[in-house]
Amino acid sequence: SAVISQKPSRDICQRGTSLTIQCQVDSQVTMMFWYRQQPGQSLTLIATANQGSEATYESGFVIDKFPISRPNLTFSTLTVSNMSPEDSSIYLCSVEDDPGQGGEQYFGPGTRLTVT
Amino acid sequence: KNQVEQSPQSLIILEGKNCTLQCNYTVSPFSNLRWYKQDTGRGPVSLTIMTFSENTKSNGRYTATLDADTKQSSLHITASQLSDSASYICVVSLQPSGGSYIPTFGRGTSLIVHP
C-alpha cells in the first residue's frame, strides 16, 4: 500500500495567479498521476509524471497550463497557472501498485482549489 | 466511446437499512472493475476489485457483484452506518491490445445515511 499526502489541502486564489500543489508518497514509485475532480464530475486524468522525464499529458491538458515537476521517486508538484474560475476543482495525486497493469490505485486527500 | 454510468446520482437512507448502487459500463475490452469510497474532503479509497472471471467480492458490509455479459455491477451495503455517508465511485479499466490499463471513472453516487 501507499500513503500519500498533499499540500495545501485547500486554497482560495485570485484569477490570473498560479498555485503549486505538492504530493509526497511514503514509498518510491515510478509513476505518479495527477487528476482533476470538478464538482459533480468524474475524475479526469491530467497527466502522468515519471521521474527523470517530462510528464505525459492527456488530451485537453497542456504543459503551459499545468506544469509538473518530478524531482525524485517520492515527490511531485502540479502547478495550476494563470488561474480562472473554471479551474476551481479538487486536484488529486495518485499512485498505483503496478502502473498500467490494473493493480491497486491509491489517492491523496486532494487539494480543493477555489478561484475567485 | 468507453463510458461508466452510475445510478442513482444520490441516495438518502436511514441508518441500519440496506442499499444497492448500480454501475453500467461500455468499456471494452474489459480488464477489471473497482469500487471506491470517497469521504468528503478525502481521496477515494478502494473497496473492491473484480476481474472478468469474478462475479462477487465482499469487503465487510460491502458486497460488489459483476455481470460481465450485461456489463453491469452493483455495490450492496448492508446495515448502513452514519459513516457510510460518502460518494461511491465505480471505475472500469480498459486494457487495449498490448497497452496499459486505462481506468474510466464514473461520476459517483452520493449516499447520505440519516440517523
Interface residues (C-beta under 8 A of the other chain):
Chain A: I4 S9 G40 Q41 S42 L43 T44 L45 L92 S94 P99 G100 Q101 G102 E104 Q105 Y106 F107 G108 P109 G110 R112
Chain B: V4 S31 N32 R34 G41 R42 G43 P44 V45 S46 I49 I89 V91 S93 Q95 G99 S100 Y101 P103 F105 G106 R107 G108
